[in-house]
Amino acid sequence: MAIKPIALGSASMFALMLAGAAHAQTAPASVAPPAADDEAADIVVTGVRASIVGALNVRKNSTQIVDSIVSEDVGKLPDNNVVEALQRVTGIQVTDRAGGEAATISIRGLTDPLTTLNGRNIFTAAGTSFALQDISANLVKQVDVYKTRSADQLESGLAGQIDVQTRRPLDFEGFTISGLARGIYSELADKANPNVALLVSNRWETGIGDIGFLVNASYTKAQFRNQNLQAGAMVPFATENPTAGSGLTPLQRIFPGATNENWTPGLDAGLPTAPGSTLNINGVDTPYYLSRDAIIASDVYGKRERPSINAALQWAPNDSSVYTAEVFYTGFRGESFNSLHFSFADWWGDLPADVANSFELYEGTNIIKSRQMGSVAGFNSGDMATNRTDSYVYALNAKWDVGSNGKIVADVAYQDSKNETSFFAIRTDRGPLDLNVDFNAGGGLPAYSFGNQEVLTDASKWTVGNLFDSGTKTAGSALTMMLDGEYKWDEGFLRRIKAGFRYDNRDADSYVRDQGAGGLGSTLDAFGEGSPFTNTGFFDGRADIPTSWVLADPRSMNKDAVRQLYRAVAPGLLLSDQLTFGRVFSINESNLAAYILADGELEIFGRPLQLQGGVRFVAIDTLYDYFDRGNNFAQTTVSTGSEKFLPSFTARYNITDNLRIRFNYGEVLRRPAFGDLNPNLSLTGDLSRIGFGTGSAGNANLRATHSKNMDLAIEWYFERNSAIYATAFQRKINGLVVPLTVREFVPNNYLPRNETYTEFFNITRPANASNGTLKGLELGLTYFPSYLPRFLDGLGFTGSATILDSEQTIPVVNNEGEITGTTKSAFFGVSKLSYNATLAYDKGPVGARLSYIWRKGFLQGNAARAFANPIGVWRAPEKSLDFQLTLNLTEDIGITFDAVNITKAKQQDYYKFGDVGNPTEFNSSTLLIDRTFALGVRFKFD
């Protein structure tokens, strides 16, 4: 692009003429130097209060709207990873708590925050985002959550920016060693695991200036157990007295299909649930019932390890310059075994003699609550998955003072990240069994039993079925260069000019392998490899269901020996030394950004009004190579380019010394994920045997989503360690990406030829087919009273509430993929109300906090358009009560105790769209959330 050298040269001249900021391209500097009263109001405390009040100081002195978590010393965040540590921050919501930890974070309901590490954009493998939960909380000095952005910050991430800051040696006065060792007990897994960290730092005064070196390492291990119970999706059945001419028998399942268009699966609101609702079957209006197609129990045994380390070398030759070299490594090692029990609940044969009394309807509906049925089929599946990630960031940074008012910051970083996964699963099938099931026996939990329950744990009654054998490899790397400069004035309207540029060159590659085979037909007890596995204690007595079942266990098997056995039915199966990966995509993307901003100040009614305005220019060139798995990995090349100017403006007015308002306007982007641009099909077979499979493909024409953001905040710092604040905000978002699903015929596809093979698929593709608005209000309070009696001195409270309202247009699509209209929907992942409250106590050797978080139910996503229930999957309200206690034995050594999810809260989903659906008749899944307890020791010597 011709504009690149021009922009690059202009940005370089500005940066060299001016100077740099404390965090290049990330953390914005103040509009103007803080007023004297601002500096005096900073509170210096220690212990639990230090973290809370330190975060309050960050918000107070920032130009943008920023909320933070601050760790006074290594390991002093009472959480295992950064996602969990952020859940008590205003406007933050976390979810997906499987495996004993929170994994998904949203800011004000949006789930795409930009993650930076010490101001540098980071990513995981071939993705465009970073797995934030992979950062150990032990390594963190401070985490800043930017709700608004200025021109000198990275432009991506509609939700905001999360900047994770690690420690550096010149932060310390001299030699320091600190660390922690904790044992964390998982109640569901009944396992204790280590969480350890050690920081060693020193600095020396030499003839060439101050030199410092720091190493901070962390290792965490977790053995967990996930237990999930699910009532299957809804499908229609004939009544006990089918209409003459329909051709149906009593309670026969009514299938859709290529030649039988009796009903359309995947309607937004599902099929009508009113008593007497009919379908046109063979030209006859025929009443129907709705019931579930299956009962599913998933018992996952997992293990994950996270080694991580950051090291930094700093040199300050004089008072006006600092040079920093640092490396950051984070790793992930995951292994899981899913003991899956699946029983169909849709058979209409072998009915009880009294058919009319073999089922029960929910009152006032045509929905079956409970039923008896004979000769239902079922299968188990032993699914073993592994996941390994290694991510490195290498960086050089230089900061120079230019005279008394200028600064320059230069930063060069290289990062490399790789991820590899594998999946190896063996299904086992059983003979028909009678089933008695209540799809919601209370609290959204199904209850069920079989006529001959002993079969479930008898390996001789199960036959060895399908083999699934697949894996992925992804890799990403990037070279990034940044240069920033600024110059300040102490008087007049213009107080600062800042300018800079950023150049990033990114590569991403993705590979896949996939093979499989049909069933062997031999019994599980006669299978020649490994030992069958039987789980115990499923759901811990919380539901009236089978608690044990037997299946094949790939963990105990020689994988190549298993492949050899399956060659009897699939001669083409490859062994380990023959396995190869096919390339899915290869991408090179270059990103050039340049910005300029100015700070000004004037007086209104004798009080300072601080202003900041700027614009950021972004130019992106991308070269995509995609490879079609369904066509011998044939290559398709696509080249795109885009340019965008993104303005920003901030005003901050101090009404009094302790009362201020601030307004921010800014524009940001969300660029498509690399995988979402891949036009080639990725297919999954008919795993549940419903008549068709599922698939996904990208859309090479996707463009960036663009958001115009406005925030208005008022803050009252009514005491030195207390404040109350409110922020109203609005996001006008254009070009939201939504999934569109089409039924397609894909003949002779690459899927393994076993019982799950099909040539009909519901294919889902993303499209910029929606616009939306997100608006809301944040309220926050931090209060440490100064007037309490002596024995309560040190008691304080911090809490916040977030109220959200969202609406986006959703296209309505027919089976041919044609958009026939639009409807309205809430954003995915947006709770209308969430809040957190922490009661803290910090006095003498004791520090404690009791925290409670709660969020209202929300639309989690859309289910596969394959069934008769409402399309939306809603999450029931989520909550967690957590406790932390620190007892300082000396000034240097402390004992810690932590408890997470004290009330043993559950995670539950149900089906809903518009006014149709609820947690009772439309219950879906229940996941038990782990309760953990941790006991440890923390120390610091300096």
N, C-alpha and C positions, 0 to 999 in steps of 0.2 A: 504494500500500500504506500502510495507516494507521501501520505501524510506522516508516516512514521519517522523518517529522519528529521522532518521539520519539528514535530512535537518533541522528539528526543533531544534535539539540539536546544530548543527553547527551554525545556525543563532543566537541562544541565546548566545552562547559563544562569537561570534563576537560582538554582540550588547553590552553585558555586559563588554567586554574588552575595547570596544571603547566608543562611545557615540552617541547622537541623534541630529536630525535636527529640525529646527524651526517648520516645518509642517511634522509630521510623514507620510511617504509613499506618499506624494503628491507633495508639492512644492519643487523643487530641490534647493539645495544650490548652491552658486557660485562655479565655478571651483576653484577659489582661492580668497582670500580677494580682494575686489576691489582696484585698484590702487588709489593713493592719488588724481589724477586728476579726477577719477570717483566720489569720494566722494564730491569733491569741486564743481562738475558740477551739483549736485542735486539742483533743484530749489525749493525754499520755497515761495509759493504765496498763495493767498486766492481767494475765489469766483469761478466764472465759470472757470477761468484759472487754478485754483488749480486741478480741476478734469482732465483737459486735460493734463497738464504738469505732474501731479502725475502719470498718466498712462504711459507717456513717460519715466519717471524715472524707472518704473518697468521693462519696456523692456530693458532699457540701462544696468541695473545691474543684469539681469538674465542670467544664463548660457543657458537655453533653449530659444526658440523663443516664447515670451510671449507678448500678447497684453491684455490690461486691461481697466476696467472702475473703477474710484475711486470716492467715495462720501466723501466730506469733513465733512458733518454733516448728521444727520438723515434726510431722505427724500430729499437729494439734487441730486438724480438722477431724471431727468425730465421725468419719465416714471412710469407706473403702475405696471410692473412686470419685472423680470430679462431678459426675452426674448426681450422685447422691448428695454430695456436699452442697450443690446448688439448689436443692429442692426447697430450702427455706428462704430463698431470695425472692423479693417482690416480683410478681409477674411470671415466675418460673413454674412450670408444671412438668412433672416427670411421670412416666408410665412404663409399661412393659417390664414388670418386676419379676419375670421368670428367672430361675436360677439364683434366687436370693439376692439380686441386686437390680437397681433401676438402670435401664439402658437407653431410654428415649427421652429427649428433653425438648421442650417447646418454650418459646418466649412469647408471652401474650397470645398463646394459641397457635403460633406458627412454628413448624418443626424443622426449619432449615437454617439454624444459626451458623454463621461463619465462625470457624474455630481457628484461633491463632495461638501460637506459642511464642512468648516473648515478642509479640508483635509480628510474627511471621506466619503466613498462611501455611497450614499443614493439611495433609490428606492421608488416607489409608489406601495403599496399593493403587488400583486403577480407578478408584472412586474420586469424586469431587469434594468429598467431605471427610472428616476424621472421626474415627470411633472414639468419642470423648471418654467413654467408660474405661478405655485402655490406659488412661493416665492415672497413675496412683495418686491418691490424695496426699501421700507421704512426701511427694516431691514438690508440692505446691507452696509457694509463698503467698500468692494472692490470685484471685480470679475476678476479673472485671466483666460485667455484663452490660454492654452498651445497647440501650434501647433506641438511641438516635445516633446518627453518624454525621461527621463533617467531611469536607472535601479531601482532607488528608488521610482518611481511613479507606480501607479496601471497600470496594463497591458492592460486593456480592453478599447474599444472605438477607432475605426479606425479614426474617425474624429478629435480626440484630447480630451482634458480634460478641463472642466469648473469648477473652484474651487470658490465657493461662500463663502466669509468670513464675519462673523458677528462681532460685537463689543464685547469687553471684558472690565471689569472695570478698570484694571490696564493700559489700553490705555489712561485713563484720569488722570489728576493731582489731582483731588479732586471731590467735589460734582458737578454734571452736570445734568441739566434737559433740554431736547430739544424735539421738536416735530413739527408736522404740522397738519393742517386741511384744506382740499380742498373739493370743490364741483366740480364734473365733469359732464358736460352736454353732453348727447348723442343726436345728432341731429336726427338720424333715429328713435330712441325710444321716443324722446321728453321727456326725463327724466333727472333729476339731481340726482347725487349719491354722497355719502360721501367717502372720502379717508382720514383716520386719523392715526396718529402714535404718540407714546410717548416713550421717553427713559429717564430713571432715573438711575443714577449711582453715586456711592460714594466709597471712599477708606479711610481707617483709618490706622494710624501708631499705633501699639499696642506693648505690651511687647513680643509678639511671632512673630512679623514681620508685614508686610503690608497685610491688608485684604481688598478686594474689592467686591462689589456686584452690579450687573447691571440687569435691566429688560428693555426689548425693545418690545413693543407690537404694532401691526398694525391691522387695519380692513379696508377692501375695499369692496364696493358693486357696482355692475353694473347691470343696467337694459338695455337690448339691443334689437335690432330688426334686424334680418337678412332677406334680401330680395333677392331671387335668381330666375332668369328666365332662362329657358332652352329649347332649341330645342332638341327633342328626337333623338334617334339613327337612323341610316340609315338602311333601308330594301329595297329589290327590288320589283318593281311593273311591271305589264304588261304595254305595250304601249297602246295608244288609239285604235290601230288596231292590236290586237294580231295575231301572225302567225297562219295560219290554222294548225290544228292538235295539237296545244299546249293545247287545252282545257281551255284556259283562256278567261275571259271576259275583256272588256276595264278597264285598271287601277286596275286590281285585284292584291292584295298583293300576292307575291309568298313566301310561307312558306318553311323552311327546316323542317326536322322531321325524326322520326325513320323509317317511311315508304315512305318518300318523299325526296329523296336526290337531290333536284333540285339545291341546292347551299350549300356551306359550310360556316356557320357563323364563325366569329372570325378570319378570315385570317389577317395576319400581316398588309397588305396594303389594306384590304377590297376588295370589288368587283371592277373590272375596271370601270372607269368613262368616257371613250371615247364614243362619239356618235356611236350608232349602236352596242355596245357590246352585246353579247348574252349569254344566258344560255340554256343548253340542257333540255328542258321540254318535257317529253313524247317522247323522241327521236328526237325532232325537235329543231333546233337552233332558239331561240326566243329572239329578242331584248327586253331590259328591261330599265326601269327608276329606279333611286334611289331617295327615298324620306324619310322623317322622320316619325316615327311611333307615335309620341305624341308631345304635348306641355305641359310643366310642370312649375308650379309656386309654390314656397315655401316661405311662410311668417312666420318666426319664431320669437316668442316673448319669451325672455329669461331673467333670473335673475341669478346672481352668487354672492356669498359672500365668502370672504377669510379672516378668522381670523387667526392670527399667532402671535407667541410670542417666544422670546428666553431670557433665564435667565442664568446668569453666576456668579459663586462664585469663587474668586481667593485668594490664600494665597501664599505670598512670604516670607518665614521665614527668608531668608537672600538673599544676592546678587547672589547666585549661584543656587537657586532652585525656581520653581514656580509650584504650584498645582492648577489645574482648574477643577471645576465641572460645567457642563452646561447641559441645556435641551433646545430642540428646538421643537416647535410644529407648524405645518401648517395644516390648514383645508380648505376644499372646499365644498360649498353647491351650487348645480346647479339645476335649474328647467327650462325647456323649453317647449313651446307649438308650434308645427309646424302646421300651417294652410296650408295644401297641396291641391293644385288644379291640377288635372291631366285630360287632355282630349286626347283621342286617335285621331290620324290624319291619320289613315290607312284604313278607310272604302272605298270600291269601289262601293257600291250600291248607289242608288238614285243620280246618276250623273246628272249634268246639261244637258240640251238638246244638247248643243253644247260642247261636251266633249273636242274637240281639243282646245277650247279657255278657258277651265276651269283650265288650269295650265300654268306655265311659267318655262322654263328651264334656267339655267345659260348657257350663250353663250359658245359653244364649248365643252359642257359636256352632259351627260345623267342625270344630277342631277336636280330635281325639286326645283325651288326657291319658288314658291308660287302656291297655288291651292285652288279650291273650292270643297267642298264635303258635302254630305247630310247625315243626320241620324248617326252622330258619337256618340259613347258612351263616358262616362267619369265618374270619381268618385272624391270625396274629402275625405280627411282623417284628423281627428283631433288627433294628436299624442302628448301625454304628456310624458315627460321623466324627471326623477330625477337622481341626482348623488351626492353622499356624500363620502368624503374622510377625514380621520383623520390619520395624520402621526406624530410620536414622535421619537425623537433621544435623548438618555441619554448618557452622556459621562463623563469619568474621564481621566485627562491627567496630567502627571508629567514630568517636565524637570529639569535635574540636570547638572550643570557644574562639570566636573571631572578634577580637577587641572585647569591649565590655558588654556589647548588646547583640552580638551575632553568634550564631551556632551553625555547625554543619554536622550532619550524620550520614555516614555511608555504611551500607550493609550488603553483604554478599552471602547467600545461603544456597546450599545444595542438599536436597533430600532424596531419599531412596526408600521405597516401601514395597514389600512383597507379601503376598498371601497365597496359601495353598490349602485346598479343602479336599476331603475324600468322603465318599458315602458308599457303604456296603451293607446291603440288607437282604434278608431271606424271609420270605413269607411262609407260613404254615397254615394249612386249611383243615377244618374239621367237618365231620358229618353233620346232618341236620339235628337240631335240638329244639325242644319246646321252649318258648320264651314268655315270661310274664313281666310286663314293663309298665311303669308309671313314669311318664316323661317329665313330670314335675311333682315329686312327692313332697315338696316343701322347700322354700328358700331357693328355688331355681335348680335343685339337685334331682336328677332322675333316681329311680330305684328299679332294680331289675334282678331276676333270677332265672335259672334254666331248670328244665325238668330233670336233667342229670348233671348236676353241678360238678361231679367228680371228673367228668371228661376234660374240664378246663385245665387240670393239672396232670393229666395222664398222657405222657409223650407218645404212647402207642396209638392214641386216637387222633393224632395229627399227622398229616402228610406234608412232605416238603414241597413247597410251591415255588413261586417266582423268585428269581435272583435279580437284584438291582445293584449296579456297580458303576460308579461315576466319580468325577472329580473336576476341580477347576484350579487354574493358576492365574493370578493377576499380578501385575507389576506396574509401578509408576515411579517417575523421577521428575525432578524439576530443578532448574537453575534460576535463581532469582537475584536481581540486583536492584537496590534502592538507594536513592540519594535525595536528601531533604536539607533545606536550609531556611533560616529565618533571621529577621532583624527586628529589634524592638526599639521603641521610643518611650520615654518616660512622661512626656507631656504632649498636649495637643490631641486632636481627634484620632488621628491614625497612630495606633500603638504597636502594631506588628504586621509584617508581611511574611508570609511563609509560602514556599513553593517546593515542588519536588517531582520526581518521576519514579516509576517502578516498571521493570521489565522482567517478565517471567516466561520461560520456555519449558513446556510441560510435555512429557511423553507418557502414554498409558497403553498397556497391552493386556488382553484377556484371552485365555485359552480354556478349552473344555474337552473332556472325554466322557464317553457314555456307552455302556454295553449292558446286556442283560439276557435272561433266558427264561423259558417257561418252567413249569413244575416238573420235579423228578418223579413224584408219585410214591416214593418210599416213605415209610413212617419215620417220624422224628426220632424215635428211640433206636431205629436201625440206621440212621444217618451216620456216615462214617467219619465225620469231622466235628470236633468240638464237643462240648457238653451242653445239653439243654439247660435253660435258665428258667427258674420259677421265682417270680417276685413274691413279696409278702407285705401285708399291712397296708395295701393301697387305700388311700383316703382316710386312714387312721380312725376308722369307725364313724366318720362324719356322714356317711351315706349308706343306705341299705343296698349294697352291690357286692359282686364277687371281689375278693381282695387279692386273689392269686390266679395266675395262669402261666402256662409253660410255652416256651418258644425257642427258636434257634438263637444261639448267642455267637455272633461273629467275633466277639472279643477273644473267644477261646479257640478260634479256628486258624488254620493255615490257609490264607486266602487263595493261594495258587492251587492247593489241593482241592478246595471247593470249586474253583473254576474248572479244574480237570474233570470233576464229577459231572458238572453241568454241561460239559462238552458232549455228553451223550444225547442231549436234546438241542444244544446250540454249538455245533462243531467249530464255529468261527470265534468263540471266546478267546480273548488274548490273556496271556499270563503277565506277571509283573514286568519282566524284562522286555515284553513286547508292547506294553502300553504306550501310546503316544497321545499328545494333546493336539487338538485342532485349534487354530487361531480363530477367535471370534471377532476381535477388532484390534486395530493398531491406530493410535491417534497421536498427532503432534499439534499442540496448541501454543501459540505465542500471544501474550497479553502485554500491551503497552498502556500504561496509565500516566497521565501528567495532571497536576493540579496547581492551583494557586488560590490562596485565601488571604483575607485581611481582617484584622481585629481593630475595632475602634471603640472609643469611650466618650460619652458626653454626660452632662449633668441635667437632670430633670427634677425640679423641686429640691435641689440641693443634694440629690442622691445619684449615684453613678448608674448609668444605663450602658451596659457593655454589649457590643454588637460584633458578630462575626459573619462574614459572607464569603463564599467560595464556589468554585466550580471544578469538577473533575472530568477529564476527558479519558475515555476508554476505547481502545481499538483492539479487536480480537480477530486473529486469523487462525483457522482450524483446518487441518487436513485429516480426513477420516478414511481409513481403509477397513471395510467390513467384509466378513467372510461367511458364506452361506453354508451352514451345516447340512442343509437338505439338498445341496447341489455340489458335493465334493469340495466344499469350502471355496467356492468360486468367489473372486474378489470384486468388490464394488468400491470405487473411490469417489468421495464427495469433498469438495472444498467450499468453505464458507468464510465470510468476513462480515464484521459489523462494527459500527462506531456509535458512540453515545456520549452526550454531554449530560452530566448529572450535577445540578446546582444544590447548594445547601445554604441555610441561613439560621442563625441563632441569635436570640436577644435574651439578656439576663439583667433584671432590674432589682436592686436591693431597696425594698420599700423602707425597711429599717435595718439595723445591724443584724437582726436575727430573722427577718422575714423577707423572702425573695420569691420572685416569679421568673420563669424562663419559658421561652417559646422556641420551638425548633421546627424547621421545614427541611426535608431532605428527600432525595430520590435514590433508590437502590435497585439492584437487579438480582434475579435468581436465574443462573444459567442452567440449561438442561444437563442432567447427568449423562455421561458418555454412553452408558448402556441404553438410555432412553432415545438415543438417536439411531441406534442400530436397526435397519429396516428388515433384517432377517428373522425368521421364525425360531422361537424356542418352544418346544412342545413337551407336554406332560400327558401320559396316557390316561386311560379311563380307570384310575386307581380305585374309585368307589363303584365301578360298574354301573354307571347311570346311562350309558349309551353314547357318550362322547367324552373327549378329553378337553384339556385346556391348553392355552398357549399364549405367548406374548411376543410382541415385536415392537421395535422402536419406530420413530418417525423422524426421518432425516430433515424434515422441514420445520421441526420445532424451533422456536425462537425464545429468547430470554423473556422471562416474566418481569414486568416493570411495576414498581410501587412508588406512589407519592405519599409521603408520611408527614403527619403533623402531630406535634405534642405540645401541651400546655401544662406546666407544673407550677405548683405553689408549695413552698417549704417553710416551716416555722421551727427554728432551732430554739426552743423555749427555755432550755437549760443547757449547761455545758456538755452534758452527756445524753441529751434527749432531743427528739425531733418528731414532728408529725408532718406528713406530706401527702399530696394528692396529685395525680397526673391523669389528665384526659388525653386520649390519643385517637387517631384515625389513620387507617391504611387503605388507600384506594389502589387496587391491584388490577392490572390489565394483563391479559394473556395467561391466566392460570392454566396449568396443565391438568386435564382430567382424563380418565380412562374411558375409551369407547370400545365396546365389545361387539363382535360380529361372528356369526356361525359360518365356518368355512370347511370345505372339503379339501383335505390334503392327502392325496393318494400316495402310496408307496413311500411313506415318510421314513425317517431314520430310526424310529422307536424300535426297541426290541420286540420281536415277534412272540409275545406271550399273551396271557389272558387279558392284559390291560391294553393291548394294541387296538388302535382305532384309526379311522381316517376322517372322522368328524371332530371338529374342535371349536370351542368358543375362544376366539383370538381377541386379545385386548391390546389396544394401541393407545399411546398418549397423544393428546392434541391440545393446542392452545385454544380451547373452545369455551373458555369461561372468563368472566370478569367478576370481581367481588369487592366487598367492603368489609373491613374488620374495624370495629371501634370499641372503646372500653374506657374503664376508669380503674386506676390503681390507688389504693390507700395504704399508707404505712405508718407505723408508730414504733419508736424506740424510746423507752422510758426507764431510767434508773433514778428513782426518787432520792432526794438528798435529805429528806426530813424524817425518815423512818427511825424507829427506836434502834438501839445499838445492836440487839440480837438479830434484827432484820436488815441492818445496813449491809449493802451488797446485793440486795434483791432487785431484779429488774425484769423488764418485759420487752420483747420485740415481736412484731407480727405485722402481717399485711394481708390485704384482700384484693382480688382482681375480679372485676366484673367485665364480661366480654359479650359482644353481640356480633354475629357474622352472617353474611348472606352472599352466595355466589350463584350465578346462573349455571345450570347443568343441561347440556343438550340431551334430548330424547332421541334415541336411535332405534331403528327397526332391525330385523335380522339381517338385512342386506347392508347395514352400516350407514343408511341414509338418515340424516338428522331431520326429524319430522316436527320438532318443536323444542321448547325449553321449559325447564321447571326451576324452582328455587331450592336451595339446600344450604345448610350450615357448612362451614369449613370442617374438614376432617380434623379431629384432635382438639377442638375448641370447647372447653367447659365454660358455661355461662357464669359460673361462680367458682372461685377457689380461694382458699385462705390457708395461712399457716400462723401458728402462735408458739412462741418459745418463752418459757419462764426460766430465767437464769438466776443463779446465785453464785456470788464470788466474794469470799471473805476469808482471810487468813489462809490456811492450807487447803480449804475446800472450794472446789469449783464444780458446778453442776448445771445441767440444763435439761429440761423436759420439753420436748417439741411435739406438736401435733400438726399434721398437714391433712387437708381434705380438699377434694375437688368434685364438683357436680358431674353427673353422667354426661357422656359426650359421644358424638358420632366417630367411631374408630376408623371405619372404612366401609367399603362395599363388598358383599359376598360375591362369589362366582354366580354369574347369571345362568344357573342351571336348575333352579328349584322353584317352589311355589310360595316361599316365604317372602316377606319384605326384603328388599335388597340391602338395606343399611344394617351394619353391625354396630350396635351401641354398647358402650362400656358403662357398667353401673358405677355409681359414685365410688371413688377410691379414697383411702385414708391410711395413715400410719402414725402410731404413737411411739416415739423413740426417747431414750434416756441416755445421758452421759454423766459420769461422775469422775472427777479427778481429785485424788488426795495427795498433796505434796508432802512427802516425808521430810525432804530438805528443800533448800532453794534449787537444788540441781536434779532431784529425783522425785518422780511422781508415779503413783499407781492409778490406773484407769480401769473403769468398768463401763461397758456400753451394752444397751439392749435395743434391738430394732424390731419393729412390728410387734410390740408387746401384746396387742389385742388379737393377734393372729387373723388379721384381715384377709379377705379373699378377693380375687379378681374375677369378675363375672361379666359375660357378654350376653346380649339378646338381640333379636331382630326387630327393626322398626324403620318405617318410612312415613313421614308425615304423621297423620293421626292413627296409622295402622301399626300395631306392634306394642309390646310391653314385656316386662321381665317375667310375667307369669305364664301366659299361653305361648309365648314366643321365646322362652329361655333357650340359650345355646350352650355356653361352656362355663365351667367353674375351675379356676386354677388356685390351688392352695399356695399362699405366699409364705415363704420361710420366715420363721422367727429365729433371730440369732442373738447370741450373747458373747461378749468379748471381755477378756481380762488381760491387762498388760502392764508394762512398765515403760516409762518415758524418762529420758535423762538429757541433760545438757551441761557441759563443762566448758568454760571459757576463761 
